[in-house]
Amino acid sequence: MVVKLPALAVAITGFGVGYLADRFGIVKIYLCSLIIFVVAGTSGYYLDTFESILAVRFVLGIGIAGISLATTGLIAEYYTGADRAKVIGYQSAAMGGPFT
């Protein structure tokens, strides 16, 4: 449950985060998502109860959704043609990793 909860949060909140990125700007969502990711990612060190760790892992998934959507959106804005395809390939390789 602790491992899969961020992925569930990404699936549930992805559309909402995408809407916010369209409404407020990709860079703002990216920066907010980075802050959420850092705070939620380090909170396991401070939290004591299993329930609070689960809740924060869900919030971590929201940060992951924002980072993923924003990086793809920024790549689409800043690159064109073959360069865009190459950078999207690099992003996919980095996100997939050798163990997924």
N, CA, C and O atoms as a GROMACS GRO file, in nm:
protein
  400
    1MET      N    1   0.083  -0.119   0.000
    1MET     CA    2   0.000   0.000   0.000
    1MET      C    3   0.087   0.126   0.000
    1MET      O    4   0.057   0.222  -0.071
    2VAL      N    5   0.192   0.126   0.078
    2VAL     CA    6   0.280   0.242   0.084
    2VAL      C    7   0.349   0.265  -0.050
    2VAL      O    8   0.372   0.380  -0.088
    3VAL      N    9   0.381   0.159  -0.121
    3VAL     CA   10   0.452   0.171  -0.247
    3VAL      C   11   0.358   0.213  -0.359
    3VAL      O   12   0.396   0.294  -0.443
    4LYS      N   13   0.238   0.161  -0.362
    4LYS     CA   14   0.144   0.186  -0.473
    4LYS      C   15   0.058   0.310  -0.455
    4LYS      O   16  -0.006   0.353  -0.551
    5LEU      N   17   0.052   0.368  -0.338
    5LEU     CA   18  -0.035   0.483  -0.314
    5LEU      C   19   0.003   0.605  -0.397
    5LEU      O   20  -0.088   0.672  -0.446
    6PRO      N   21   0.130   0.639  -0.415
    6PRO     CA   22   0.161   0.753  -0.504
    6PRO      C   23   0.113   0.732  -0.647
    6PRO      O   24   0.068   0.828  -0.711
    7ALA      N   25   0.123   0.611  -0.699
    7ALA     CA   26   0.074   0.584  -0.835
    7ALA      C   27  -0.077   0.602  -0.843
    7ALA      O   28  -0.128   0.651  -0.943
    8LEU      N   29  -0.148   0.562  -0.740
    8LEU     CA   30  -0.292   0.583  -0.735
    8LEU      C   31  -0.325   0.732  -0.732
    8LEU      O   32  -0.420   0.776  -0.798
    9ALA      N   33  -0.248   0.809  -0.658
    9ALA     CA   34  -0.270   0.953  -0.652
    9ALA      C   35  -0.245   1.019  -0.787
    9ALA      O   36  -0.316   1.111  -0.825
   10VAL      N   37  -0.144   0.972  -0.859
   10VAL     CA   38  -0.117   1.024  -0.993
   10VAL      C   39  -0.236   0.997  -1.084
   10VAL      O   40  -0.278   1.085  -1.159
   11ALA      N   41  -0.290   0.877  -1.078
   11ALA     CA   42  -0.402   0.840  -1.162
   11ALA      C   43  -0.528   0.921  -1.128
   11ALA      O   44  -0.603   0.959  -1.218
   12ILE      N   45  -0.549   0.947  -1.002
   12ILE     CA   46  -0.670   1.019  -0.960
   12ILE      C   47  -0.660   1.168  -0.987
   12ILE      O   48  -0.757   1.229  -1.032
   13THR      N   49  -0.545   1.228  -0.960
   13THR     CA   50  -0.532   1.374  -0.966
   13THR      C   51  -0.467   1.426  -1.093
   13THR      O   52  -0.453   1.547  -1.109
   14GLY      N   53  -0.427   1.338  -1.183
   14GLY     CA   54  -0.356   1.382  -1.303
   14GLY      C   55  -0.435   1.482  -1.387
   14GLY      O   56  -0.379   1.583  -1.430
   15PHE      N   57  -0.563   1.455  -1.410
   15PHE     CA   58  -0.644   1.546  -1.491
   15PHE      C   59  -0.660   1.682  -1.423
   15PHE      O   60  -0.655   1.786  -1.489
   16GLY      N   61  -0.678   1.681  -1.292
   16GLY     CA   62  -0.691   1.808  -1.220
   16GLY      C   63  -0.564   1.890  -1.223
   16GLY      O   64  -0.568   2.012  -1.238
   17VAL      N   65  -0.451   1.824  -1.209
   17VAL     CA   66  -0.323   1.895  -1.216
   17VAL      C   67  -0.300   1.949  -1.356
   17VAL      O   68  -0.247   2.059  -1.372
   18GLY      N   69  -0.339   1.874  -1.458
   18GLY     CA   70  -0.328   1.922  -1.596
   18GLY      C   71  -0.415   2.044  -1.619
   18GLY      O   72  -0.373   2.138  -1.687
   19TYR      N   73  -0.535   2.044  -1.565
   19TYR     CA   74  -0.623   2.161  -1.576
   19TYR      C   75  -0.560   2.282  -1.508
   19TYR      O   76  -0.563   2.392  -1.563
   20LEU      N   77  -0.504   2.262  -1.389
   20LEU     CA   78  -0.438   2.373  -1.320
   20LEU      C   79  -0.318   2.425  -1.397
   20LEU      O   80  -0.291   2.545  -1.396
   21ALA      N   81  -0.246   2.336  -1.463
   21ALA     CA   82  -0.132   2.379  -1.544
   21ALA      C   83  -0.177   2.465  -1.661
   21ALA      O   84  -0.111   2.563  -1.695
   22ASP      N   85  -0.289   2.429  -1.722
   22ASP     CA   86  -0.342   2.511  -1.830
   22ASP      C   87  -0.392   2.646  -1.779
   22ASP      O   88  -0.379   2.748  -1.847
   23ARG      N   89  -0.448   2.646  -1.662
   23ARG     CA   90  -0.508   2.769  -1.608
   23ARG      C   91  -0.405   2.865  -1.550
   23ARG      O   92  -0.414   2.986  -1.574
   24PHE      N   93  -0.307   2.814  -1.476
   24PHE     CA   94  -0.213   2.901  -1.406
   24PHE      C   95  -0.073   2.903  -1.466
   24PHE      O   96   0.007   2.990  -1.430
   25GLY      N   97  -0.043   2.813  -1.554
   25GLY     CA   98   0.090   2.810  -1.615
   25GLY      C   99   0.168   2.688  -1.571
   25GLY      O  100   0.161   2.642  -1.457
   26ILE      N  101   0.243   2.636  -1.666
   26ILE     CA  102   0.317   2.512  -1.641
   26ILE      C  103   0.430   2.533  -1.541
   26ILE      O  104   0.454   2.447  -1.456
   27VAL      N  105   0.498   2.645  -1.549
   27VAL     CA  106   0.613   2.668  -1.461
   27VAL      C  107   0.568   2.681  -1.316
   27VAL      O  108   0.635   2.630  -1.226
   28LYS      N  109   0.456   2.748  -1.292
   28LYS     CA  110   0.406   2.761  -1.154
   28LYS      C  111   0.368   2.625  -1.096
   28LYS      O  112   0.399   2.594  -0.981
   29ILE      N  113   0.302   2.543  -1.178
   29ILE     CA  114   0.265   2.409  -1.133
   29ILE      C  115   0.390   2.326  -1.108
   29ILE      O  116   0.396   2.249  -1.012
   30TYR      N  117   0.490   2.341  -1.195
   30TYR     CA  118   0.615   2.266  -1.177
   30TYR      C  119   0.683   2.303  -1.046
   30TYR      O  120   0.726   2.215  -0.971
   31LEU      N  121   0.692   2.432  -1.017
   31LEU     CA  122   0.757   2.474  -0.892
   31LEU      C  123   0.678   2.430  -0.769
   31LEU      O  124   0.737   2.384  -0.671
   32CYS      N  125   0.546   2.444  -0.774
   32CYS     CA  126   0.464   2.397  -0.661
   32CYS      C  127   0.476   2.247  -0.643
   32CYS      O  128   0.482   2.197  -0.530
   33SER      N  129   0.480   2.174  -0.753
   33SER     CA  130   0.492   2.028  -0.746
   33SER      C  131   0.627   1.987  -0.689
   33SER      O  132   0.635   1.890  -0.613
   34LEU      N  133   0.732   2.059  -0.724
   34LEU     CA  134   0.864   2.030  -0.665
   34LEU      C  135   0.864   2.051  -0.515
   34LEU      O  136   0.921   1.971  -0.440
   35ILE      N  137   0.799   2.158  -0.470
   35ILE     CA  138   0.791   2.185  -0.326
   35ILE      C  139   0.711   2.075  -0.256
   35ILE      O  140   0.752   2.025  -0.152
   36ILE      N  141   0.598   2.037  -0.315
   36ILE     CA  142   0.516   1.929  -0.258
   36ILE      C  143   0.596   1.800  -0.253
   36ILE      O  144   0.592   1.729  -0.152
   37PHE      N  145   0.668   1.770  -0.360
   37PHE     CA  146   0.746   1.647  -0.367
   37PHE      C  147   0.855   1.644  -0.259
   37PHE      O  148   0.875   1.542  -0.194
   38VAL      N  149   0.924   1.755  -0.241
   38VAL     CA  150   1.033   1.759  -0.142
   38VAL      C  151   0.977   1.747   0.000
   38VAL      O  152   1.028   1.670   0.081
   39VAL      N  153   0.873   1.823   0.029
   39VAL     CA  154   0.816   1.819   0.164
   39VAL      C  155   0.757   1.682   0.194
   39VAL      O  156   0.782   1.624   0.300
   40ALA      N  157   0.678   1.629   0.101
   40ALA     CA  158   0.616   1.498   0.124
   40ALA      C  159   0.719   1.386   0.121
   40ALA      O  160   0.705   1.287   0.193
   41GLY      N  161   0.821   1.400   0.040
   41GLY     CA  162   0.924   1.296   0.032
   41GLY      C  163   1.009   1.286   0.157
   41GLY      O  164   1.053   1.177   0.193
   42THR      N  165   1.032   1.397   0.222
   42THR     CA  166   1.113   1.395   0.344
   42THR      C  167   1.030   1.377   0.471
   42THR      O  168   1.087   1.359   0.579
   43SER      N  169   0.899   1.381   0.459
   43SER     CA  170   0.816   1.375   0.579
   43SER      C  171   0.817   1.237   0.646
   43SER      O  172   0.782   1.226   0.764
   44GLY      N  173   0.855   1.135   0.574
   44GLY     CA  174   0.865   1.003   0.638
   44GLY      C  175   0.965   1.001   0.752
   44GLY      O  176   0.954   0.918   0.842
   45TYR      N  177   1.060   1.090   0.747
   45TYR     CA  178   1.158   1.101   0.855
   45TYR      C  179   1.095   1.158   0.982
   45TYR      O  180   1.136   1.123   1.093
   46TYR      N  181   0.994   1.245   0.966
   46TYR     CA  182   0.936   1.314   1.080
   46TYR      C  183   0.809   1.247   1.134
   46TYR      O  184   0.776   1.265   1.252
   47LEU      N  185   0.739   1.171   1.052
   47LEU     CA  186   0.611   1.116   1.093
   47LEU      C  187   0.627   0.986   1.171
   47LEU      O  188   0.722   0.910   1.151
   48ASP      N  189   0.531   0.962   1.261
   48ASP     CA  190   0.539   0.845   1.348
   48ASP      C  191   0.435   0.739   1.318
   48ASP      O  192   0.461   0.620   1.335
   49THR      N  193   0.317   0.779   1.275
   49THR     CA  194   0.209   0.682   1.257
   49THR      C  195   0.200   0.636   1.112
   49THR      O  196   0.233   0.709   1.019
   50PHE      N  197   0.154   0.514   1.096
   50PHE     CA  198   0.141   0.455   0.963
   50PHE      C  199   0.036   0.529   0.881
   50PHE      O  200   0.053   0.547   0.761
   51GLU      N  201  -0.073   0.572   0.945
   51GLU     CA  202  -0.179   0.642   0.874
   51GLU      C  203  -0.131   0.775   0.819
   51GLU      O  204  -0.165   0.812   0.707
   52SER      N  205  -0.051   0.848   0.896
   52SER     CA  206   0.000   0.976   0.847
   52SER      C  207   0.100   0.955   0.733
   52SER      O  208   0.105   1.036   0.641
   53ILE      N  209   0.176   0.849   0.739
   53ILE     CA  210   0.269   0.819   0.629
   53ILE      C  211   0.191   0.786   0.503
   53ILE      O  212   0.229   0.829   0.394
   54LEU      N  213   0.083   0.712   0.515
   54LEU     CA  214  -0.001   0.681   0.399
   54LEU      C  215  -0.061   0.807   0.338
   54LEU      O  216  -0.063   0.823   0.216
   55ALA      N  217  -0.109   0.897   0.423
   55ALA     CA  218  -0.168   1.021   0.374
   55ALA      C  219  -0.066   1.105   0.299
   55ALA      O  220  -0.095   1.162   0.194
   56VAL      N  221   0.054   1.112   0.354
   56VAL     CA  222   0.158   1.193   0.291
   56VAL      C  223   0.208   1.126   0.163
   56VAL      O  224   0.250   1.195   0.070
   57ARG      N  225   0.205   0.995   0.156
   57ARG     CA  226   0.242   0.927   0.030
   57ARG      C  227   0.143   0.961  -0.080
   57ARG      O  228   0.182   0.971  -0.197
   58PHE      N  229   0.015   0.980  -0.046
   58PHE     CA  230  -0.082   1.024  -0.145
   58PHE      C  231  -0.048   1.165  -0.193
   58PHE      O  232  -0.054   1.193  -0.313
   59VAL      N  233  -0.012   1.252  -0.101
   59VAL     CA  234   0.028   1.388  -0.137
   59VAL      C  235   0.155   1.384  -0.223
   59VAL      O  236   0.170   1.464  -0.316
   60LEU      N  237   0.246   1.293  -0.194
   60LEU     CA  238   0.365   1.274  -0.276
   60LEU      C  239   0.327   1.240  -0.420
   60LEU      O  240   0.391   1.288  -0.514
   61GLY      N  241   0.224   1.159  -0.438
   61GLY     CA  242   0.177   1.126  -0.571
   61GLY      C  243   0.124   1.247  -0.646
   61GLY      O  244   0.140   1.256  -0.768
   62ILE      N  245   0.062   1.340  -0.575
   62ILE     CA  246   0.017   1.464  -0.639
   62ILE      C  247   0.137   1.544  -0.689
   62ILE      O  248   0.133   1.600  -0.798
   63GLY      N  249   0.244   1.548  -0.610
   63GLY     CA  250   0.366   1.614  -0.655
   63GLY      C  251   0.427   1.546  -0.776
   63GLY      O  252   0.476   1.613  -0.867
   64ILE      N  253   0.426   1.415  -0.777
   64ILE     CA  254   0.479   1.340  -0.891
   64ILE      C  255   0.396   1.368  -1.016
   64ILE      O  256   0.452   1.384  -1.125
   65ALA      N  257   0.265   1.375  -1.002
   65ALA     CA  258   0.178   1.404  -1.116
   65ALA      C  259   0.211   1.541  -1.174
   65ALA      O  260   0.219   1.557  -1.296
   66GLY      N  261   0.229   1.639  -1.089
   66GLY     CA  262   0.262   1.773  -1.136
   66GLY      C  263   0.396   1.780  -1.206
   66GLY      O  264   0.410   1.846  -1.309
   67ILE      N  265   0.495   1.714  -1.150
   67ILE     CA  266   0.628   1.714  -1.211
   67ILE      C  267   0.624   1.645  -1.347
   67ILE      O  268   0.680   1.696  -1.444
   68SER      N  269   0.558   1.531  -1.354
   68SER     CA  270   0.552   1.458  -1.481
   68SER      C  271   0.480   1.537  -1.589
   68SER      O  272   0.527   1.547  -1.702
   69LEU      N  273   0.365   1.594  -1.554
   69LEU     CA  274   0.289   1.670  -1.651
   69LEU      C  275   0.363   1.797  -1.694
   69LEU      O  276   0.364   1.832  -1.812
   70ALA      N  277   0.424   1.864  -1.598
   70ALA     CA  278   0.493   1.989  -1.630
   70ALA      C  279   0.617   1.965  -1.716
   70ALA      O  280   0.643   2.042  -1.809
   71THR      N  281   0.692   1.861  -1.687
   71THR     CA  282   0.812   1.837  -1.769
   71THR      C  283   0.773   1.801  -1.912
   71THR      O  284   0.839   1.844  -2.006
   72THR      N  285   0.668   1.722  -1.929
   72THR     CA  286   0.624   1.689  -2.064
   72THR      C  287   0.572   1.814  -2.136
   72THR      O  288   0.600   1.833  -2.254
   73GLY      N  289   0.499   1.897  -2.066
   73GLY     CA  290   0.449   2.021  -2.125
   73GLY      C  291   0.560   2.118  -2.162
   73GLY      O  292   0.555   2.183  -2.266
   74LEU      N  293   0.661   2.128  -2.077
   74LEU     CA  294   0.773   2.217  -2.106
   74LEU      C  295   0.856   2.166  -2.223
   74LEU      O  296   0.905   2.244  -2.304
   75ILE      N  297   0.871   2.036  -2.232
   75ILE     CA  298   0.942   1.979  -2.348
   75ILE      C  299   0.865   2.011  -2.476
   75ILE      O  300   0.925   2.046  -2.577
   76ALA      N  301   0.733   1.999  -2.471
   76ALA     CA  302   0.652   2.029  -2.589
   76ALA      C  303   0.661   2.176  -2.628
   76ALA      O  304   0.653   2.209  -2.747
   77GLU      N  305   0.678   2.266  -2.531
   77GLU     CA  306   0.689   2.408  -2.561
   77GLU      C  307   0.826   2.447  -2.615
   77GLU      O  308   0.835   2.531  -2.705
   78TYR      N  309   0.932   2.388  -2.562
   78TYR     CA  310   1.066   2.435  -2.595
   78TYR      C  311   1.136   2.359  -2.707
   78TYR      O  312   1.236   2.407  -2.759
   79TYR      N  313   1.086   2.244  -2.745
   79TYR     CA  314   1.151   2.164  -2.849
   79TYR      C  315   1.055   2.139  -2.964
   79TYR      O  316   0.933   2.136  -2.946
   80THR      N  317   1.111   2.121  -3.085
   80THR     CA  318   1.030   2.090  -3.202
   80THR      C  319   1.098   1.978  -3.281
   80THR      O  320   1.219   1.956  -3.271
   81GLY      N  321   1.016   1.909  -3.360
   81GLY     CA  322   1.068   1.811  -3.454
   81GLY      C  323   1.144   1.697  -3.392
   81GLY      O  324   1.102   1.638  -3.292
   82ALA      N  325   1.260   1.667  -3.452
   82ALA     CA  326   1.342   1.554  -3.408
   82ALA      C  327   1.401   1.577  -3.269
   82ALA      O  328   1.420   1.483  -3.192
   83ASP      N  329   1.429   1.703  -3.236
   83ASP     CA  330   1.481   1.732  -3.101
   83ASP      C  331   1.378   1.700  -2.995
   83ASP      O  332   1.412   1.646  -2.889
   84ARG      N  333   1.252   1.731  -3.022
   84ARG     CA  334   1.145   1.700  -2.927
   84ARG      C  335   1.134   1.549  -2.906
   84ARG      O  336   1.121   1.502  -2.793
   85ALA      N  337   1.140   1.474  -3.015
   85ALA     CA  338   1.130   1.328  -3.004
   85ALA      C  339   1.247   1.271  -2.926
   85ALA      O  340   1.231   1.178  -2.848
   86LYS      N  341   1.365   1.327  -2.946
   86LYS     CA  342   1.483   1.279  -2.874
   86LYS      C  343   1.472   1.307  -2.724
   86LYS      O  344   1.504   1.222  -2.642
   87VAL      N  345   1.427   1.428  -2.690
   87VAL     CA  346   1.417   1.464  -2.548
   87VAL      C  347   1.305   1.386  -2.481
   87VAL      O  348   1.320   1.345  -2.366
   88ILE      N  349   1.193   1.364  -2.549
   88ILE     CA  350   1.085   1.280  -2.494
   88ILE      C  351   1.137   1.138  -2.472
   88ILE      O  352   1.100   1.074  -2.374
   89GLY      N  353   1.221   1.090  -2.562
   89GLY     CA  354   1.281   0.957  -2.544
   89GLY      C  355   1.370   0.952  -2.421
   89GLY      O  356   1.368   0.855  -2.346
   90TYR      N  357   1.450   1.058  -2.401
   90TYR     CA  358   1.533   1.065  -2.281
   90TYR      C  359   1.447   1.067  -2.154
   90TYR      O  360   1.478   1.000  -2.056
   91GLN      N  361   1.339   1.145  -2.159
   91GLN     CA  362   1.250   1.152  -2.042
   91GLN      C  363   1.187   1.016  -2.014
   91GLN      O  364   1.179   0.974  -1.899
   92SER      N  365   1.142   0.949  -2.117
   92SER     CA  366   1.080   0.817  -2.099
   92SER      C  367   1.180   0.717  -2.042
   92SER      O  368   1.146   0.636  -1.956
   93ALA      N  369   1.304   0.723  -2.091
   93ALA     CA  370   1.406   0.632  -2.039
   93ALA      C  371   1.436   0.662  -1.892
   93ALA      O  372   1.455   0.569  -1.813
   94ALA      N  373   1.440   0.789  -1.857
   94ALA     CA  374   1.470   0.825  -1.718
   94ALA      C  375   1.354   0.789  -1.626
   94ALA      O  376   1.378   0.746  -1.512
   95MET      N  377   1.231   0.806  -1.671
   95MET     CA  378   1.116   0.776  -1.586
   95MET      C  379   1.093   0.626  -1.574
   95MET      O  380   1.053   0.577  -1.469
   96GLY      N  381   1.120   0.552  -1.683
   96GLY     CA  382   1.098   0.408  -1.680
   96GLY      C  383   1.203   0.338  -1.596
   96GLY      O  384   1.170   0.253  -1.512
   97GLY      N  385   1.326   0.372  -1.617
   97GLY     CA  386   1.433   0.311  -1.541
   97GLY      C  387   1.452   0.164  -1.576
   97GLY      O  388   1.369   0.106  -1.646
   98PRO      N  389   1.557   0.105  -1.528
   98PRO     CA  390   1.586  -0.034  -1.564
   98PRO      C  391   1.505  -0.136  -1.485
   98PRO      O  392   1.503  -0.253  -1.520
   99PHE      N  393   1.437  -0.094  -1.378
   99PHE     CA  394   1.372  -0.190  -1.289
   99PHE      C  395   1.221  -0.190  -1.300
   99PHE      O  396   1.155  -0.255  -1.219
  100THR      N  397   1.161  -0.117  -1.397
  100THR     CA  398   1.015  -0.114  -1.406
  100THR      C  399   0.964  -0.208  -1.511
  100THR      O  400   0.843  -0.218  -1.531
   0.00000   0.00000   0.00000
